[in-house]
Amino acid sequence: MNWQPINTAPKDGTYILICCGMDPDCSDMWVVQWHEHKECWTDQNEETVAAEDLPSHWAELSVPITKETPMFALDTHKSDPLNEQLNLVVVDKPGPGGAHHQYAVGHAGNELAAINFQKGTVPEAGVNGITNEVLLAVVAHRLESFQAGDFACDENKMALNNVEAALCALKERTKDRIARGVEGKQEV
């Protein structure tokens, strides 16, 4: 995270991450924008989060957020102490197909990863994100690596089989769409 002194923060309505405290690695962080009329930092609901001089640092968000961004958290990954500490947030509206395209993973206010999926067809939008297949391939590779090392176990093998089955199903879907002439189009 590229932390900067709060006096350099934009006050043009751009959403940023602020740290309220002298240590930019603290856990008291919020996504805010400067509210010109209230003269304070506010959240998406225009609720006051901090006075002008309270935060000490700010950082840009890697996934742009607007007032209309319907951010909400997912918690299906929370199964152990590490995952309990990781926040997974959906940060965009669903596209024409019903799926979201932007996710953020964070811990204690620090963004650890931004996941951007392809939005729109390649002919219309160009390549602008990853696919489900790419993300599944990463997970499959990690599980294969665990299985080849000291952490091989039946549960990893079962998870790997299911990830590979998901990849296979998506590849079959793509082959079917190509055969029907609808791949790369906003058609069923």
N, CA, C and O of each residue as an XYZ file, in Angstrom:
752
protein
N       0.847     -1.166      0.000
C       0.000      0.000      0.000
C       0.895      1.232      0.000
O       1.829      1.320      0.796
N       0.619      2.176     -0.879
C       1.421      3.391     -0.985
C       0.784      4.503     -0.149
O      -0.009      5.294     -0.658
N       1.140      4.554      1.140
C       0.552      5.530      2.059
C       1.183      6.895      1.850
O       2.393      7.014      1.658
N       0.337      7.932      1.891
C       0.782      9.314      1.729
C       0.202     10.153      2.860
O      -0.815      9.781      3.446
N       0.837     11.286      3.176
C       0.295     12.153      4.230
C      -1.118     12.615      3.874
O      -1.413     12.872      2.707
N      -1.979     12.720      4.866
C      -3.386     13.055      4.639
C      -3.563     14.423      3.977
O      -4.546     14.639      3.269
N      -2.630     15.343      4.195
C      -2.779     16.673      3.589
C      -2.611     16.661      2.070
O      -2.844     17.676      1.413
N      -2.206     15.515      1.507
C      -2.091     15.403      0.046
C      -3.277     14.651     -0.563
O      -3.312     14.437     -1.775
N      -4.242     14.252      0.258
C      -5.389     13.455     -0.216
C      -6.296     14.284     -1.131
O      -6.477     15.481     -0.905
N      -6.864     13.653     -2.161
C      -7.788     14.374     -3.037
C      -9.089     14.701     -2.310
O      -9.590     13.910     -1.510
N      -9.613     15.862     -2.603
C     -10.880     16.285     -2.004
C     -11.881     16.604     -3.113
O     -12.611     17.595     -3.061
N     -11.887     15.721     -4.124
C     -12.734     15.936     -5.310
C     -13.848     14.903     -5.435
O     -14.455     14.773     -6.498
N     -14.125     14.162     -4.348
C     -15.156     13.138     -4.397
C     -14.619     11.747     -4.679
O     -15.383     10.782     -4.693
N     -13.310     11.627     -4.904
C     -12.683     10.327     -5.146
C     -12.675      9.521     -3.852
O     -12.321     10.043     -2.795
N     -13.063      8.256     -3.932
C     -12.984      7.391     -2.760
C     -11.548      6.942     -2.570
O     -10.871      6.555     -3.523
N     -11.090      6.999     -1.319
C      -9.733      6.619     -0.955
C      -9.794      5.792      0.318
O     -10.853      5.668      0.933
N      -8.663      5.229      0.711
C      -8.536      4.518      1.976
C      -7.816      5.446      2.940
O      -6.763      5.985      2.600
N      -8.363      5.646      4.137
C      -7.684      6.466      5.151
C      -7.317      5.605      6.346
O      -7.963      4.602      6.648
N      -6.255      6.035      7.012
C      -5.805      5.388      8.237
C      -5.952      6.391      9.357
O      -5.386      7.482      9.293
N      -6.697      6.041     10.371
C      -6.911      6.945     11.508
C      -5.979      6.552     12.631
O      -6.309      5.718     13.475
N      -4.839      7.150     12.629
C      -3.833      6.877     13.639
C      -2.469      7.254     13.101
O      -2.317      7.534     11.912
N      -1.503      7.260     13.954
C      -0.162      7.657     13.531
C       0.543      6.554     12.762
O       1.471      6.837     12.004
N       0.132      5.311     12.934
C       0.776      4.186     12.272
C      -0.056      3.761     11.072
O      -1.185      3.307     11.254
N       0.470      3.892      9.822
C      -0.320      3.511      8.662
C      -0.572      2.008      8.555
O      -1.327      1.572      7.686
N       0.048      1.210      9.427
C      -0.223     -0.226      9.431
C      -1.293     -0.589     10.450
O      -1.525     -1.769     10.713
N      -1.946      0.418     11.026
C      -2.984      0.153     12.023
C      -4.209     -0.470     11.369
O      -4.317     -0.507     10.143
N      -5.121     -0.955     12.184
C      -6.314     -1.608     11.643
C      -7.504     -0.668     11.514
O      -8.546     -1.067     10.995
N      -7.369      0.578     11.978
C      -8.473      1.531     11.886
C      -8.429      2.234     10.538
O      -7.855      3.315     10.410
N      -9.039      1.614      9.535
C      -9.016      2.153      8.182
C     -10.411      2.139      7.603
O     -11.222      1.273      7.931
N     -10.693      3.110      6.732
C     -12.002      3.207      6.110
C     -11.874      3.651      4.666
O     -10.925      4.340      4.291
N     -12.841      3.245      3.864
C     -12.981      3.765      2.510
C     -13.882      4.986      2.621
O     -15.015      4.890      3.090
N     -13.369      6.141      2.183
C     -14.086      7.404      2.358
C     -13.899      8.315      1.150
O     -13.094      8.054      0.256
N     -14.669      9.382      1.162
C     -14.464     10.496      0.235
C     -14.613     11.781      1.032
O     -15.234     11.783      2.095
N     -14.051     12.869      0.532
C     -14.198     14.156      1.207
C     -15.566     14.714      0.874
O     -15.956     14.782     -0.291
N     -16.298     15.117      1.915
C     -17.615     15.720      1.730
C     -17.445     17.225      1.871
O     -17.203     17.739      2.963
N     -17.576     17.922      0.745
C     -17.297     19.355      0.707
C     -18.168     20.170      1.663
O     -17.669     21.066      2.343
N     -19.455     19.866      1.717
C     -20.370     20.660      2.551
C     -20.206     20.361      4.047
O     -20.288     21.269      4.874
N     -19.979     19.103      4.389
C     -19.787     18.746      5.792
C     -18.364     19.023      6.262
O     -18.096     19.106      7.461
N     -17.447     19.165      5.289
C     -16.025     19.362      5.572
C     -15.472     18.263      6.469
O     -14.858     18.523      7.504
N     -15.711     17.012      6.034
C     -15.189     15.850      6.751
C     -15.139     14.672      5.784
O     -15.631     14.760      4.659
N     -14.541     13.570      6.230
C     -14.475     12.346      5.435
C     -15.738     11.539      5.683
O     -16.101     11.300      6.835
N     -16.415     11.112      4.614
C     -17.664     10.360      4.745
C     -17.581      9.047      3.979
O     -16.787      8.905      3.050
N     -18.421      8.082      4.387
C     -18.504      6.810      3.680
C     -19.514      6.914      2.540
O     -19.990      8.005      2.225
N     -19.841      5.777      1.921
C     -20.759      5.779      0.782
C     -22.145      6.289      1.139
O     -22.862      6.784      0.269
N     -22.536      6.177      2.401
C     -23.847      6.644      2.836
C     -23.797      8.081      3.340
O     -24.760      8.575      3.926
N     -22.669      8.746      3.108
C     -22.429     10.122      3.552
C     -22.453     10.255      5.070
O     -22.726     11.330      5.604
N     -22.165      9.156      5.756
C     -22.026      9.188      7.207
C     -20.606      9.647      7.533
O     -19.648      9.209      6.895
N     -20.472     10.513      8.508
C     -19.158     11.020      8.898
C     -18.317      9.894      9.488
O     -18.747      9.181     10.394
N     -17.114      9.754      8.953
C     -16.180      8.749      9.442
C     -15.059      9.412     10.228
O     -14.638      8.908     11.270
N     -14.573     10.552      9.723
C     -13.457     11.215     10.395
C     -13.440     12.699     10.070
O     -13.829     13.123      8.982
N     -12.982     13.471     11.036
C     -12.774     14.899     10.807
C     -11.571     15.074      9.883
O     -10.811     14.132      9.658
N     -11.403     16.272      9.355
C     -10.348     16.534      8.372
C      -8.966     16.161      8.870
O      -8.173     15.588      8.123
N      -8.661     16.479     10.133
C      -7.307     16.281     10.629
C      -7.106     14.978     11.403
O      -6.000     14.722     11.879
N      -8.131     14.156     11.542
C      -7.994     12.921     12.303
C      -7.158     11.862     11.584
O      -6.231     11.322     12.189
N      -7.444     11.545     10.323
C      -6.595     10.533      9.688
C      -5.190     11.081      9.462
O      -5.005     12.279      9.252
N      -4.214     10.197      9.508
C      -2.832     10.624      9.301
C      -2.338     10.319      7.903
O      -1.455     11.012      7.397
N      -2.897      9.285      7.261
C      -2.424      8.860      5.948
C      -3.600      8.460      5.058
O      -4.706      8.214      5.539
N      -3.341      8.401      3.762
C      -4.334      7.946      2.805
C      -3.622      7.140      1.725
O      -2.414      7.270      1.529
N      -4.397      6.300      1.022
C      -3.870      5.517     -0.095
C      -4.955      5.381     -1.153
O      -6.148      5.400     -0.851
N      -4.515      5.242     -2.401
C      -5.457      5.018     -3.496
C      -5.996      3.599     -3.411
O      -5.321      2.692     -2.923
N      -7.211      3.419     -3.888
C      -7.809      2.090     -3.992
C      -7.467      1.529     -5.365
O      -7.535      2.249     -6.361
N      -7.101      0.256     -5.432
C      -6.771     -0.321     -6.739
C      -8.027     -0.597     -7.556
O      -7.966     -0.667     -8.784
N      -9.164     -0.753     -6.884
C     -10.445     -0.925     -7.570
C     -11.234      0.356     -7.346
O     -11.625      0.644     -6.215
N     -11.480      1.139     -8.407
C     -12.203      2.397     -8.223
C     -13.605      2.174     -7.649
O     -14.300      1.229     -8.023
N     -14.003      3.054     -6.743
C     -15.311      2.959     -6.094
C     -16.040      4.280     -6.289
O     -15.438      5.351     -6.209
N     -17.337      4.194     -6.545
C     -18.172      5.385     -6.629
C     -19.290      5.238     -5.606
O     -19.422      4.195     -4.965
N     -20.086      6.279     -5.457
C     -21.206      6.227     -4.518
C     -22.188      5.120     -4.889
O     -22.851      4.551     -4.022
N     -22.275      4.819     -6.186
C     -23.218      3.801     -6.654
C     -22.667      2.377     -6.540
O     -23.394      1.413     -6.782
N     -21.394      2.238     -6.175
C     -20.798      0.911     -6.074
C     -21.470      0.142     -4.935
O     -21.410      0.561     -3.779
N     -22.108     -0.982     -5.261
C     -22.832     -1.737     -4.227
C     -21.911     -2.704     -3.485
O     -22.053     -3.919     -3.621
N     -20.972     -2.176     -2.704
C     -20.035     -3.048     -2.004
C     -20.761     -3.906     -0.979
O     -21.594     -3.419     -0.215
N     -20.431     -5.186     -0.978
C     -20.929     -6.067      0.075
C     -19.935     -7.194      0.263
O     -19.203     -7.556     -0.658
N     -19.919     -7.737      1.452
C     -18.941     -8.757      1.820
C     -19.488    -10.156      1.573
O     -20.687    -10.410      1.686
N     -18.567    -11.057      1.231
C     -18.860    -12.487      1.140
C     -18.160    -13.164      2.309
O     -17.089    -12.726      2.728
N     -18.755    -14.224      2.835
C     -18.112    -14.893      3.963
C     -18.058    -16.411      3.822
O     -17.763    -17.105      4.796
N     -18.334    -16.938      2.642
C     -18.336    -18.391      2.458
C     -16.941    -19.002      2.591
O     -16.823    -20.219      2.728
N     -15.895    -18.198      2.556
C     -14.521    -18.696      2.695
C     -14.103    -18.833      4.159
O     -13.058    -19.420      4.441
N     -14.881    -18.315      5.077
C     -14.464    -18.252      6.482
C     -14.656    -19.610      7.159
O     -15.768    -20.018      7.494
N     -13.510    -20.297      7.347
C     -13.574    -21.645      7.906
C     -12.472    -21.927      8.924
O     -12.487    -22.980      9.562
N     -11.532    -21.027      9.087
C     -10.402    -21.241      9.986
C      -9.877    -19.877     10.430
O     -10.317    -18.857      9.901
N      -8.951    -19.832     11.387
C      -8.478    -18.539     11.905
C      -7.935    -17.584     10.833
O      -8.197    -16.383     10.896
N      -7.187    -18.095      9.858
C      -6.674    -17.214      8.814
C      -7.803    -16.642      7.972
O      -7.874    -15.429      7.775
N      -8.683    -17.500      7.474
C      -9.777    -17.030      6.622
C     -10.759    -16.136      7.366
O     -11.410    -15.288      6.756
N     -10.871    -16.319      8.687
C     -11.724    -15.436      9.479
C     -11.216    -13.996      9.415
O     -12.000    -13.055      9.535
N      -9.901    -13.823      9.226
C      -9.300    -12.493      9.197
C      -9.296    -11.859      7.804
O      -9.044    -10.662      7.670
N      -9.573    -12.648      6.775
C      -9.550    -12.137      5.403
C     -10.942    -11.670      5.003
O     -11.923    -12.398      5.158
N     -11.015    -10.465      4.494
C     -12.282     -9.902      4.041
C     -12.357    -10.006      2.530
O     -11.409     -9.652      1.829
N     -13.477    -10.489      2.031
C     -13.721    -10.604      0.594
C     -14.924     -9.737      0.274
O     -16.018     -9.957      0.795
N     -14.717     -8.745     -0.589
C     -15.753     -7.764     -0.877
C     -16.037     -7.712     -2.373
O     -15.116     -7.679     -3.189
N     -17.312     -7.706     -2.722
C     -17.755     -7.487     -4.104
C     -17.854     -5.981     -4.268
O     -18.488     -5.309     -3.455
N     -17.226     -5.437     -5.323
C     -17.171     -3.981     -5.434
C     -17.781     -3.416     -6.717
O     -17.530     -2.261     -7.060
N     -18.573     -4.208     -7.424
C     -19.230     -3.650     -8.608
C     -20.644     -4.195     -8.738
O     -21.047     -5.119     -8.030
N     -21.381     -3.597     -9.662
C     -22.736     -4.071     -9.954
C     -22.643     -5.273    -10.878
O     -21.663     -5.411    -11.609
N     -23.653     -6.155    -10.860
C     -23.641     -7.277    -11.799
C     -23.729     -6.774    -13.232
O     -24.365     -5.758    -13.513
N     -23.085     -7.499    -14.126
C     -23.138     -7.165    -15.553
C     -24.374     -7.761    -16.204
O     -25.249     -8.296    -15.524
N     -24.440     -7.663    -17.539
C     -25.613     -8.161    -18.272
C     -25.912     -9.641    -18.020
O     -27.073    -10.051    -18.055
N     -24.875    -10.443    -17.768
C     -25.076    -11.863    -17.522
C     -25.437    -12.189    -16.085
O     -25.694    -13.348    -15.760
N     -25.459    -11.174    -15.212
C     -25.825    -11.386    -13.817
C     -24.645    -11.553    -12.874
O     -24.835    -11.607    -11.659
N     -23.421    -11.636    -13.408
C     -22.242    -11.854    -12.562
C     -21.528    -10.538    -12.252
O     -21.569     -9.592    -13.038
N     -20.882    -10.500    -11.102
C     -20.039     -9.368    -10.731
C     -18.662     -9.573    -11.361
O     -18.309    -10.685    -11.752
N     -17.887     -8.487    -11.457
C     -16.595     -8.542    -12.127
C     -15.419     -8.121    -11.258
O     -14.276     -8.452    -11.575
N     -15.669     -7.399    -10.173
C     -14.577     -6.885     -9.352
C     -14.744     -7.295     -7.894
O     -15.809     -7.145     -7.295
N     -13.647     -7.819     -7.347
C     -13.610     -8.259     -5.961
C     -12.335     -7.729     -5.319
O     -11.328     -7.528     -5.999
N     -12.379     -7.505     -4.028
C     -11.185     -7.092     -3.290
C     -11.033     -8.002     -2.079
O     -12.007     -8.344     -1.409
N      -9.785     -8.385     -1.816
C      -9.467     -9.201     -0.654
C      -8.584     -8.354      0.248
O      -7.597     -7.774     -0.206
N      -8.938     -8.282      1.526
C      -8.159     -7.463      2.432
C      -8.038     -8.053      3.816
O      -8.725     -9.006      4.182
N      -7.131     -7.447      4.577
C      -6.914     -7.821      5.970
C      -6.567     -6.567      6.750
O      -5.648     -5.836      6.380
N      -7.286     -6.318      7.810
C      -7.031     -5.184      8.699
C      -6.931     -3.876      7.925
O      -6.085     -3.033      8.225
N      -7.790     -3.713      6.936
C      -7.812     -2.482      6.160
C      -6.844     -2.419      5.010
O      -6.923     -1.497      4.199
N      -5.929     -3.365      4.906
C      -4.981     -3.409      3.789
C      -5.540     -4.270      2.676
O      -5.979     -5.396      2.912
N      -5.526     -3.746      1.469
C      -5.957     -4.540      0.326
C      -4.827     -5.478     -0.060
O      -3.715     -5.037     -0.350
N      -5.115     -6.772     -0.061
C      -4.117     -7.775     -0.414
C      -4.185     -8.133     -1.893
O      -3.167     -8.444     -2.512
N      -5.395     -8.088     -2.458
C      -5.544     -8.453     -3.874
C      -6.817     -7.840     -4.434
O      -7.837     -7.735     -3.753
N      -6.727     -7.447     -5.673
C      -7.900     -7.025     -6.432
C      -8.085     -8.058     -7.533
O      -7.142     -8.373     -8.259
N      -9.287     -8.581     -7.657
C      -9.577     -9.583     -8.677
C     -10.550     -8.961     -9.668
O     -11.674     -8.603     -9.313
N     -10.111     -8.839    -10.895
C     -10.930     -8.245    -11.946
C     -11.195     -9.288    -13.025
O     -10.275     -9.762    -13.691
N     -12.473     -9.637    -13.184
C     -12.864    -10.589    -14.207
C     -13.185     -9.864    -15.515
O     -13.488     -8.671    -15.518
N     -13.116    -10.594    -16.612
C     -13.461    -10.042    -17.915
C     -14.850     -9.422    -17.845
O     -15.798    -10.041    -17.362
N     -14.955     -8.196    -18.332
C     -16.240     -7.490    -18.339
C     -16.568     -7.162    -19.781
O     -15.900     -6.344    -20.413
N     -17.595     -7.801    -20.291
C     -17.969     -7.623    -21.692
C     -17.264     -8.648    -22.570
O     -16.348     -9.345    -22.133
N     -17.707     -8.721    -23.796
C     -17.093     -9.674    -24.722
C     -15.759     -9.113    -25.206
O     -15.561     -7.898    -25.225
N     -14.855     -9.993    -25.593
C     -13.548     -9.547    -26.079
C     -13.692     -8.684    -27.335
O     -13.021     -7.657    -27.433
N     -14.549     -9.063    -28.309
C     -14.689     -8.194    -29.478
C     -15.183     -6.778    -29.130
O     -14.799     -5.810    -29.786
N     -16.031     -6.661    -28.105
C     -16.583     -5.361    -27.724
C     -15.685     -4.589    -26.754
O     -15.529     -3.376    -26.894
N     -15.101     -5.268    -25.783
C     -14.385     -4.596    -24.693
C     -12.886     -4.864    -24.678
O     -12.162     -4.240    -23.903
N     -12.404     -5.780    -25.519
C     -11.005     -6.183    -25.430
C     -10.797     -7.049    -24.207
O     -11.739     -7.311    -23.459
N      -9.579     -7.492    -24.001
C      -9.271     -8.288    -22.813
C      -9.050     -7.315    -21.665
O      -8.121     -6.509    -21.704
N      -9.905     -7.386    -20.634
C      -9.808     -6.442    -19.520
C      -9.873     -7.111    -18.154
O      -9.998     -6.430    -17.136
N      -9.789     -8.426    -18.124
C      -9.829     -9.139    -16.848
C      -9.563    -10.612    -17.046
O      -9.379    -11.087    -18.167
N      -9.545    -11.330    -15.932
C      -9.306    -12.769    -15.991
C     -10.624    -13.513    -16.165
O     -11.698    -12.913    -16.110
N     -10.533    -14.810    -16.372
C     -11.709    -15.658    -16.522
C     -11.829    -16.582    -15.310
O     -10.894    -16.726    -14.522
N     -12.994    -17.199    -15.184
C     -13.173    -18.217    -14.138
C     -12.132    -19.310    -14.308
O     -11.590    -19.822    -13.329
N     -11.854    -19.667    -15.570
C     -10.895    -20.730    -15.844
C      -9.502    -20.386    -15.320
O      -8.820    -21.255    -14.776
N      -9.072    -19.138    -15.476
C      -7.754    -18.733    -14.993
C      -7.686    -18.856    -13.469
O      -6.713    -19.384    -12.930
N      -8.706    -18.376    -12.786
C      -8.703    -18.454    -11.326
C      -8.725    -19.910    -10.854
O      -8.023    -20.271     -9.909
N      -9.517    -20.729    -11.505
C      -9.552    -22.153    -11.151
C      -8.213    -22.833    -11.441
O      -7.793    -23.712    -10.688
N      -7.541    -22.435    -12.524
C      -6.229    -23.010    -12.856
C      -5.199    -22.682    -11.776
O      -4.349    -23.513    -11.456
N      -5.273    -21.478    -11.216
C      -4.375    -21.097    -10.122
C      -4.632    -21.995     -8.910
O      -3.693    -22.519     -8.310
N      -5.898    -22.169     -8.555
C      -6.244    -23.016     -7.409
C      -5.816    -24.460     -7.665
O      -5.273    -25.114     -6.774
N      -6.054    -24.954     -8.866
C      -5.648    -26.327     -9.206
C      -4.129    -26.486     -9.064
O      -3.655    -27.478     -8.512
N      -3.381    -25.518     -9.559
C      -1.921    -25.601     -9.469
C      -1.455    -25.642     -8.015
O      -0.573    -26.426     -7.665
N      -2.048    -24.797     -7.171
C      -1.674    -24.809     -5.753
C      -1.976    -26.164     -5.113
O      -1.150    -26.703     -4.377
N      -3.155    -26.709     -5.394
C      -3.512    -28.010     -4.820
C      -2.613    -29.118     -5.346
O      -2.213    -30.004     -4.591
N      -2.289    -29.075     -6.643
C      -1.350    -30.053     -7.216
C       0.003    -29.970     -6.518
O       0.631    -30.992     -6.240
N       0.448    -28.740     -6.237
C       1.740    -28.542     -5.566
C       1.713    -29.089     -4.144
O       2.675    -29.715     -3.699
N       0.609    -28.854     -3.427
C       0.486    -29.430     -2.089
C       0.510    -30.954     -2.166
O       1.151    -31.611     -1.346
N      -0.184    -31.507     -3.141
C      -0.250    -32.968     -3.280
C       1.102    -33.568     -3.646
O       1.362    -34.735     -3.351
N       1.964    -32.785     -4.285
C       3.293    -33.275     -4.658
C       4.298    -33.082     -3.525
O       5.432    -33.552     -3.620
N       3.901    -32.403     -2.467
C       4.814    -32.109     -1.366
C       4.417    -32.803     -0.082
O       3.759    -33.844     -0.084
N       4.833    -32.203      1.000
C       4.617    -32.786      2.324
C       3.181    -32.652      2.831
O       2.835    -33.236      3.858
N       2.337    -31.888      2.121
C       0.987    -31.635      2.614
C      -0.090    -32.373      1.820
O      -1.247    -31.952      1.804
N       0.282    -33.456      1.172
C      -0.700    -34.268      0.453
C      -1.695    -34.863      1.446
O      -1.319    -35.342      2.516
N      -2.975    -34.821      1.068
C      -3.994    -35.408      1.925
C      -5.241    -35.683      1.089
O      -5.381    -35.169     -0.021
N      -6.140    -36.494      1.629
C      -7.360    -36.860      0.915
C      -8.236    -35.641      0.620
O      -8.861    -35.560     -0.437
N      -8.274    -34.686      1.570
C      -9.114    -33.497      1.367
C      -8.597    -32.643      0.203
O      -9.388    -32.150     -0.600
N      -7.263    -32.465      0.110
C      -6.697    -31.723     -1.019
C      -6.989    -32.439     -2.333
O      -7.298    -31.806     -3.343
N      -6.887    -33.769     -2.307
C      -7.158    -34.554     -3.525
C      -8.612    -34.370     -3.951
O      -8.891    -34.200     -5.138
N      -9.540    -34.403     -2.996
C     -10.951    -34.217     -3.308
C     -11.199    -32.792     -3.840
O     -11.927    -32.608     -4.815
N     -10.590    -31.796     -3.194
C     -10.737    -30.409     -3.661
C     -10.180    -30.266     -5.075
O     -10.797    -29.619     -5.921
N      -9.014    -30.868     -5.338
C      -8.406    -30.804     -6.672
C      -9.312    -31.459     -7.707
O      -9.494    -30.922     -8.800
N      -9.879    -32.612     -7.375
C     -10.797    -33.285     -8.308
C     -11.993    -32.393     -8.644
O     -12.426    -32.331     -9.795
N     -12.525    -31.701     -7.630
C     -13.675    -30.821     -7.865
C     -13.308    -29.589     -8.681
O     -14.085    -29.160     -9.535
N     -12.129    -29.014     -8.429
C     -11.670    -27.863     -9.216
C     -11.453    -28.287    -10.664
O     -11.835    -27.573    -11.591
N     -10.831    -29.464    -10.856
C     -10.629    -29.967    -12.222
C     -11.959    -30.254    -12.908
O     -12.090    -30.028    -14.111
N     -12.948    -30.748    -12.164
C     -14.283    -30.979    -12.732
C     -14.929    -29.654    -13.139
O     -15.586    -29.579    -14.177
N     -14.748    -28.616    -12.331
C     -15.283    -27.293    -12.677
C     -14.620    -26.761    -13.942
O     -15.300    -26.227    -14.818
N     -13.295    -26.902    -14.048
C     -12.585    -26.478    -15.256
C     -13.083    -27.228    -16.482
O     -13.295    -26.635    -17.540
N     -13.267    -28.522    -16.336
C     -13.766    -29.359    -17.435
C     -15.158    -28.901    -17.867
O     -15.431    -28.788    -19.062
N     -16.032    -28.640    -16.908
C     -17.398    -28.200    -17.228
C     -17.381    -26.872    -17.972
O     -18.133    -26.692    -18.929
N     -16.532    -25.936    -17.544
C     -16.452    -24.638    -18.218
C     -15.869    -24.769    -19.627
O     -16.289    -24.063    -20.543
N     -14.904    -25.669    -19.795
C     -14.343    -25.901    -21.135
C     -15.401    -26.515    -22.058
O     -15.485    -26.155    -23.233
N     -16.203    -27.437    -21.530
C     -17.290    -28.031    -22.321
C     -18.317    -26.970    -22.711
O     -18.816    -26.965    -23.837
N     -18.627    -26.079    -21.783
C     -19.554    -24.983    -22.074
C     -19.009    -24.133    -23.222
O     -19.745    -23.776    -24.141
N     -17.716    -23.814    -23.161
C     -17.099    -23.000    -24.222
C     -17.139    -23.728    -25.556
O     -17.460    -23.126    -26.581
N     -16.815    -25.019    -25.554
C     -16.873    -25.793    -26.820
C     -18.279    -25.775    -27.406
O     -18.450    -25.631    -28.616
N     -19.282    -25.922    -26.549
C     -20.674    -25.887    -26.991
C     -21.022    -24.511    -27.564
O     -21.681    -24.423    -28.600
N     -20.593    -23.455    -26.909
C     -20.881    -22.096    -27.382
C     -20.197    -21.831    -28.726
O     -20.772    -21.180    -29.599
N     -18.981    -22.329    -28.891
C     -18.276    -22.174    -30.170
C     -19.039    -22.915    -31.265
O     -19.241    -22.387    -32.359
N     -19.461    -24.141    -30.962
C     -20.192    -24.945    -31.951
C     -21.505    -24.282    -32.368
O     -21.929    -24.413    -33.516
N     -22.147    -23.573    -31.442
C     -23.405    -22.891    -31.739
C     -23.206    -21.485    -32.296
O     -24.176    -20.820    -32.659
N     -21.952    -21.028    -32.365
C     -21.661    -19.708    -32.929
C     -22.012    -18.551    -32.021
O     -22.219    -17.436    -32.501
N     -22.085    -18.788    -30.706
C     -22.447    -17.695    -29.782
C     -21.293    -17.327    -28.832
O     -21.450    -16.430    -28.003
N     -20.151    -17.996    -28.936
C     -19.028    -17.644    -28.069
C     -18.546    -16.239    -28.410
O     -18.418    -15.880    -29.581
N     -18.278    -15.444    -27.366
C     -17.849    -14.058    -27.576
C     -19.004    -13.123    -27.853
O     -18.792    -11.985    -28.270
N     -20.226    -13.584    -27.627
C     -21.408    -12.750    -27.838
C     -22.252    -12.770    -26.567
O     -22.175    -13.716    -25.782
N     -23.039    -11.751    -26.370
C     -23.947    -11.670    -25.229
C     -25.231    -12.442    -25.576
O     -26.327    -11.882    -25.595
N     -25.061    -13.735    -25.849
C     -26.191    -14.598    -26.196
C     -26.076    -15.893    -25.417
O     -24.987    -16.307    -25.020
N     -27.232    -16.530    -25.204
C     -27.252    -17.791    -24.453
C     -26.854    -18.939    -25.340
O     -26.812    -20.083    -24.887
